Amino acid sequence: MMFANVYKEVDVPERVPLHARLRADLVAGRFAADDHLVETMIAELYGVSRTPVREALNRLEQEGLIVRAMRGFRIRSGSPEDVIEIYDVRIALERAAAESAASLRTELHLAELTQLHQQSIDAAGDPALSRALHSRFHEVLWDASQNVTLQSMLAALVARLRIFDRETRHRDDRAETGNEHAEILSALHERNATRAGVAVVAHLARTKQERLDTFVRDRVRLR
């Protein structure tokens, strides 16, 4: 199966590297799970030559987002065990990022995080927007760590989580997320690295448990 018609026009900024553009579209669900990602088709879709496409696909394979198929690549599917393993690694890395951010964040980082937190609260009636703001909050937190390696590793891990998890239905946890983000923000205001790390671990440990509960419910329902 090739790309559905809805994917023939991909609205992404031209200045963003192809690897990042393609990864963002994979995470956003702009390709179906059974689509074949073929060099020629991707090149035509994004208006580029096959060389950057080949490089982008190889990099996405290394990140665990796609796997080789009979024709090109396909989006990698993940088991519940895959999701939990990734969560465990993410928790360790994001704790390090939060602790570093508490010490190294700038006033600009703090202002952006505060604004994103408030916008997320204001978007209570729009779950999709709220989730997008939640994701952006974490990305700014990683940026505030001033550690490019951590940022890159976390971005790749979270992309895998979103791809594996995109068909899963989750409980509305915006209230809990708001309180947890407020605690992270407070720790960053104080430049308290220990408190920031503990707050991030508590937040991600809860969302990991939410995933576990969802997997159990789904398995029971299928029996």
Phi, psi and chi 1 to 4 in degrees:
 res  aa     phi    psi   chi1   chi2   chi3   chi4
   1 MET       -  130.4  174.6  179.9  176.3      -
   2 MET   -95.2  178.6  -75.7  -61.0  175.7      -
   3 PHE   -57.3  138.2  -51.0  126.7      -      -
   4 ALA   -68.0  158.6      -      -      -      -
   5 ASN   -56.8  -32.9  -69.8  -24.8      -      -
   6 VAL   -62.6  -19.6   69.2      -      -      -
   7 TYR   -97.4    4.7  -58.9  133.0      -      -
   8 LYS   -75.5  -17.9  -71.5 -171.5  175.9  177.4
   9 GLU  -123.3  109.8  -64.6 -176.4    2.5      -
  10 VAL  -104.5  116.0 -178.8      -      -      -
  11 ASP   -90.6   90.1 -175.5   16.3      -      -
  12 VAL  -135.2  148.4  -72.2      -      -      -
  13 PRO   -62.5  135.3  -20.2   32.1      -      -
  14 GLU   -66.8  -28.6  -68.6  -65.3  -28.2      -
  15 ARG   -73.5  -16.8   64.9 -177.6  179.6  -83.4
  16 VAL   -77.0  133.2  176.7      -      -      -
  17 PRO   -53.9  147.3  -24.7   34.2      -      -
  18 LEU   -57.3  -40.9  179.5   61.8      -      -
  19 HIS   -56.1  -46.3  160.4 -104.1      -      -
  20 ALA   -69.6  -37.4      -      -      -      -
  21 ARG   -64.8  -45.3  -64.7  165.1   64.6 -164.3
  22 LEU   -68.1  -39.8 -174.2   52.3      -      -
  23 ARG   -62.7  -42.8 -179.3  169.1   66.9 -177.2
  24 ALA   -61.3  -38.6      -      -      -      -
  25 ASP   -72.0  -34.8  -71.5  -23.6      -      -
  26 LEU   -62.4  -46.8  -70.0  172.2      -      -
  27 VAL   -64.8  -36.7  171.2      -      -      -
  28 ALA   -73.5   -7.3      -      -      -      -
  29 GLY    82.0   23.9      -      -      -      -
  30 ARG   -80.6   -3.6  -69.9  178.8  175.1  167.8
  31 PHE  -124.1  142.1  -61.2   99.2      -      -
  32 ALA   -77.3  157.3      -      -      -      -
  33 ALA   -59.6  -29.8      -      -      -      -
  34 ASP  -100.7   10.3   56.9   -8.0      -      -
  35 ASP   -67.9  143.2  -81.7  -19.3      -      -
  36 HIS   -95.9  124.5  -71.0  -82.1      -      -
  37 LEU   -92.3   95.1  -53.3  177.4      -      -
  38 VAL  -103.5  139.7 -178.1      -      -      -
  39 GLU   -51.8  -48.5  -77.2 -176.2   17.2      -
  40 THR   -63.7  -39.6   52.9      -      -      -
  41 MET   -69.2  -41.7  -64.0  -65.3  -67.2      -
  42 ILE   -65.5  -41.4  -64.1  -68.6      -      -
  43 ALA   -59.9  -43.6      -      -      -      -
  44 GLU   -67.1  -40.7 -179.0 -179.3   -7.3      -
  45 LEU   -62.0  -40.2 -169.2   66.9      -      -
  46 TYR  -101.6   -1.4  -71.6   87.0      -      -
  47 GLY    68.0   41.2      -      -      -      -
  48 VAL  -131.7  173.5  -62.5      -      -      -
  49 SER   -80.7  171.7   68.7      -      -      -
  50 ARG   -73.7  -23.6  -68.1  178.8   61.8  178.6
  51 THR   -62.7  -51.7  -62.4      -      -      -
  52 PRO   -65.1  -29.2   19.9  -31.5      -      -
  53 VAL   -64.6  -46.2  171.1      -      -      -
  54 ARG   -60.2  -42.9 -173.4  177.1  -55.5  114.9
  55 GLU   -64.6  -42.1  -67.0  171.6   -8.5      -
  56 ALA   -65.5  -43.5      -      -      -      -
  57 LEU   -65.1  -40.4  -69.6  172.8      -      -
  58 ASN   -63.4  -39.5  -73.2  -25.0      -      -
  59 ARG   -67.9  -40.3 -173.2  168.7  172.1 -176.4
  60 LEU   -66.4  -31.9  -69.0  170.0      -      -
  61 GLU   -66.2  -43.2 -178.6 -172.3   21.9      -
  62 GLN   -61.7  -32.1  -67.8  170.6    1.5      -
  63 GLU   -80.2   -5.5  -67.7  178.3   -3.0      -
  64 GLY    82.7   16.6      -      -      -      -
  65 LEU   -89.0  -29.6  -58.8 -177.2      -      -
  66 ILE  -133.7  161.2   60.0  177.1      -      -
  67 VAL  -132.9  155.1  -66.2      -      -      -
  68 ARG   -69.0  140.6  -67.6 -176.0 -177.0  -86.2
  69 ALA  -127.2 -178.5      -      -      -      -
  70 MET   -59.5  -38.0 -172.9  173.7  -63.0      -
  71 ARG  -122.3  102.2  -70.7 -176.3  -62.0  144.5
  72 GLY    73.3 -128.3      -      -      -      -
  73 PHE  -130.3  164.8  -65.5   82.7      -      -
  74 ARG  -137.4  160.6   62.3  173.0  176.3   78.0
  75 ILE   -67.3  133.9  -61.4  171.2      -      -
  76 ARG   -74.5  136.6 -179.1 -179.8  173.5 -175.8
  77 SER   -94.4  150.3   58.4      -      -      -
  78 GLY  -126.7  144.4      -      -      -      -
  79 SER   -87.7  165.6   67.7      -      -      -
  80 PRO   -54.5  -36.2  -28.7   36.3      -      -
  81 GLU   -64.7  -36.9  -70.9   75.5   17.4      -
  82 ASP   -61.6  -45.6  -69.9  -32.6      -      -
  83 VAL   -60.8  -44.8  172.0      -      -      -
  84 ILE   -66.5  -40.2  -60.9  -50.8      -      -
  85 GLU   -60.9  -43.7  -75.4 -178.5    5.8      -
  86 ILE   -64.5  -40.5  -65.5  170.4      -      -
  87 TYR   -58.1  -43.2 -109.6  102.7      -      -
  88 ASP   -60.7  -42.2  -72.2  -20.3      -      -
  89 VAL   -69.7  -41.3  177.5      -      -      -
  90 ARG   -60.4  -42.4  178.0 -172.8  177.7 -178.9
  91 ILE   -59.2  -44.8  -72.2  171.6      -      -
  92 ALA   -63.7  -44.6      -      -      -      -
  93 LEU   -70.8  -40.1  -67.3  179.7      -      -
  94 GLU   -72.7  -27.5 -164.7  147.9  -14.0      -
  95 ARG   -61.8  -45.2  177.9  173.3 -167.1  160.1
  96 ALA   -61.7  -40.7      -      -      -      -
  97 ALA   -63.9  -42.6      -      -      -      -
  98 ALA   -66.3  -40.7      -      -      -      -
  99 GLU   -64.4  -41.2  -69.2  172.6  -13.3      -
 100 SER   -67.5  -40.5 -179.7      -      -      -
 101 ALA   -62.2  -35.7      -      -      -      -
 102 ALA   -60.5  -33.5      -      -      -      -
 103 SER   -88.9  -33.8  -59.0      -      -      -
 104 LEU  -109.7   -4.5  -59.2  176.5      -      -
 105 ARG   -62.4  150.1   57.0   82.8  176.9  162.4
 106 THR   -98.8  171.1   65.3      -      -      -
 107 GLU   -64.5  -31.1  -69.2  -58.8  -47.3      -
 108 LEU   -66.0  -44.2 -177.8   60.1      -      -
 109 HIS   -57.4  -46.8  -72.5  126.9      -      -
 110 LEU   -63.2  -40.6 -161.3   58.9      -      -
 111 ALA   -65.2  -41.4      -      -      -      -
 112 GLU   -67.7  -41.7 -172.9  171.6    0.3      -
 113 LEU   -62.9  -41.5  -73.1  165.8      -      -
 114 THR   -62.9  -43.3  -59.1      -      -      -
 115 GLN   -64.5  -43.3 -175.6  178.2   73.1      -
 116 LEU   -63.2  -39.5  -73.1  165.1      -      -
 117 HIS   -62.3  -45.2  174.9   56.5      -      -
 118 GLN   -67.6  -40.9 -174.5   58.1   53.2      -
 119 GLN   -62.7  -36.8  -71.2  174.9  -21.2      -
 120 SER   -64.6  -40.2 -177.5      -      -      -
 121 ILE   -63.9  -43.4  -67.3  172.1      -      -
 122 ASP   -67.5  -22.0  -65.0  -19.3      -      -
 123 ALA   -92.2   26.0      -      -      -      -
 124 ALA   -56.1  -28.8      -      -      -      -
 125 GLY   -89.5    2.7      -      -      -      -
 126 ASP  -129.2   88.1 -172.3  -21.4      -      -
 127 PRO   -56.2  -40.3  -24.3   34.7      -      -
 128 ALA   -64.1  -44.5      -      -      -      -
 129 LEU   -65.5  -40.8  175.8   58.0      -      -
 130 SER   -60.3  -42.1 -177.0      -      -      -
 131 ARG   -65.1  -39.6  -75.3 -167.8  -63.5  -88.6
 132 ALA   -64.1  -41.6      -      -      -      -
 133 LEU   -66.5  -37.0  -67.9  166.6      -      -
 134 HIS   -61.5  -44.8  167.9  -97.4      -      -
 135 SER   -63.1  -42.8  -62.8      -      -      -
 136 ARG   -64.9  -36.4 -179.2   58.3 -173.4  157.5
 137 PHE   -55.2  -46.8 -178.3   94.8      -      -
 138 HIS   -67.3  -37.7  -77.0  -90.7      -      -
 139 GLU   -63.5  -40.9  -69.8  168.0   -2.2      -
 140 VAL   -67.9  -37.0  175.5      -      -      -
 141 LEU   -59.4  -44.7  176.5   65.0      -      -
 142 TRP   -61.9  -43.0  -52.3  -20.9      -      -
 143 ASP   -61.1  -36.5 -175.3   60.4      -      -
 144 ALA   -67.1  -17.7      -      -      -      -
 145 SER   -70.0  -18.3   74.7      -      -      -
 146 GLN    61.8   26.6  -49.0  -80.4   -0.8      -
 147 ASN  -122.4  102.8 -172.3  -43.4      -      -
 148 VAL   -64.4  -36.6  175.0      -      -      -
 149 THR   -64.6  -44.8  -59.6      -      -      -
 150 LEU   -60.6  -44.3  -90.0  177.9      -      -
 151 GLN   -58.7  -46.9  -66.9  173.6   48.6      -
 152 SER   -63.8  -44.4  177.1      -      -      -
 153 MET   -65.5  -42.6  -67.0  173.1   70.2      -
 154 LEU   -67.0  -40.1  -78.1  164.0      -      -
 155 ALA   -60.8  -42.1      -      -      -      -
 156 ALA   -67.4  -42.0      -      -      -      -
 157 LEU   -64.4  -45.3  -75.3  171.6      -      -
 158 VAL   -67.8  -34.5  170.5      -      -      -
 159 ALA   -60.2  -43.3      -      -      -      -
 160 ARG   -62.8  -42.3  -73.4  175.4   65.0 -174.8
 161 LEU   -58.8  -44.3  -81.2  174.7      -      -
 162 ARG   -69.5  -35.5  -69.9  177.4 -174.0  158.3
 163 ILE   -69.0  -46.0  -73.7  176.4      -      -
 164 PHE   -64.6  -30.0  -68.0  170.1      -      -
 165 ASP  -103.6    3.0 -140.0   14.3      -      -
 166 ARG   -71.6  -19.0   59.7 -177.3  179.4  171.4
 167 GLU   -92.9   -2.8  -58.1  -60.1  -34.1      -
 168 THR   -83.1  137.2  -55.3      -      -      -
 169 ARG   -94.9  128.2  -69.1  172.9  -66.3  177.9
 170 HIS  -115.1  153.0  -56.5  -63.6      -      -
 171 ARG   -66.2  148.0 -178.7 -178.8   66.2   82.5
 172 ASP   -71.2  107.6 -175.3   -8.6      -      -
 173 ASP  -118.0   27.1   64.0  -11.5      -      -
 174 ARG   -63.0  -32.1  -78.4  170.7  -73.3  170.3
 175 ALA   -66.2  -46.5      -      -      -      -
 176 GLU   -63.2  -43.3  -67.0  100.2  -41.3      -
 177 THR   -61.1  -41.5  -65.1      -      -      -
 178 GLY   -60.5  -44.3      -      -      -      -
 179 ASN   -65.3  -39.2  -68.9  -25.9      -      -
 180 GLU   -69.4  -39.4  -70.1  155.9   -0.9      -
 181 HIS   -65.9  -35.9  -78.7 -169.9      -      -
 182 ALA   -62.2  -39.6      -      -      -      -
 183 GLU   -65.8  -41.4  174.8   65.0   12.8      -
 184 ILE   -61.7  -45.7  -65.3  167.9      -      -
 185 LEU   -59.5  -43.2  -98.1  176.4      -      -
 186 SER   -61.2  -41.4  179.3      -      -      -
 187 ALA   -64.9  -38.8      -      -      -      -
 188 LEU   -67.9  -38.6  -65.7  179.0      -      -
 189 HIS   -55.9  -43.3  -90.9  -74.4      -      -
 190 GLU   -80.3   -8.1  -64.6  177.4   -1.1      -
 191 ARG    55.8   39.7  -66.5 -167.8 -176.8  -84.5
 192 ASN   -98.4   97.3 -171.6  -35.1      -      -
 193 ALA   -64.0  -42.6      -      -      -      -
 194 THR   -62.2  -46.9  -60.6      -      -      -
 195 ARG   -64.2  -38.9 -175.0 -178.4  169.8 -163.7
 196 ALA   -63.3  -43.3      -      -      -      -
 197 GLY   -63.7  -43.6      -      -      -      -
 198 VAL   -63.4  -40.6  169.6      -      -      -
 199 ALA   -64.7  -41.6      -      -      -      -
 200 VAL   -67.0  -41.8  162.4      -      -      -
 201 VAL   -61.3  -43.6  169.2      -      -      -
 202 ALA   -62.3  -42.3      -      -      -      -
 203 HIS   -62.9  -50.0  170.9   46.5      -      -
 204 LEU   -73.1  -32.1  -65.7  177.5      -      -
 205 ALA   -64.3  -36.9      -      -      -      -
 206 ARG   -67.3  -44.1 -179.9 -170.7   61.2   77.3
 207 THR   -67.6  -32.8   58.3      -      -      -
 208 LYS   -62.1  -43.3  173.4 -172.0  170.5 -176.3
 209 GLN   -64.6  -35.3 -173.7   60.5   49.9      -
 210 GLU   -59.1  -42.7  -70.4  -79.1  -13.0      -
 211 ARG   -64.0  -44.3  -61.7  -59.7 -171.1  -86.8
 212 LEU   -58.2  -46.2  -80.3  168.4      -      -
 213 ASP   -61.8  -39.5  -66.8  -16.9      -      -
 214 THR   -65.1  -44.1  -60.7      -      -      -
 215 PHE   -60.5  -42.1  -67.8  142.3      -      -
 216 VAL   -64.4  -44.9  170.2      -      -      -
 217 ARG   -60.0  -43.4  -74.3 -164.3  -60.5  -90.5
 218 ASP   -64.0  -41.3  -71.6  -13.8      -      -
 219 ARG   -67.7  -39.3  -75.6 -178.2  172.6  177.9
 220 VAL   -65.9  -39.8  169.3      -      -      -
 221 ARG   -65.8  -31.8 -171.7  164.5   48.6 -116.9
 222 LEU   -80.2  -11.3  -69.4  171.7      -      -
 223 ARG   -76.1      -  -73.3  178.8 -178.1  171.3
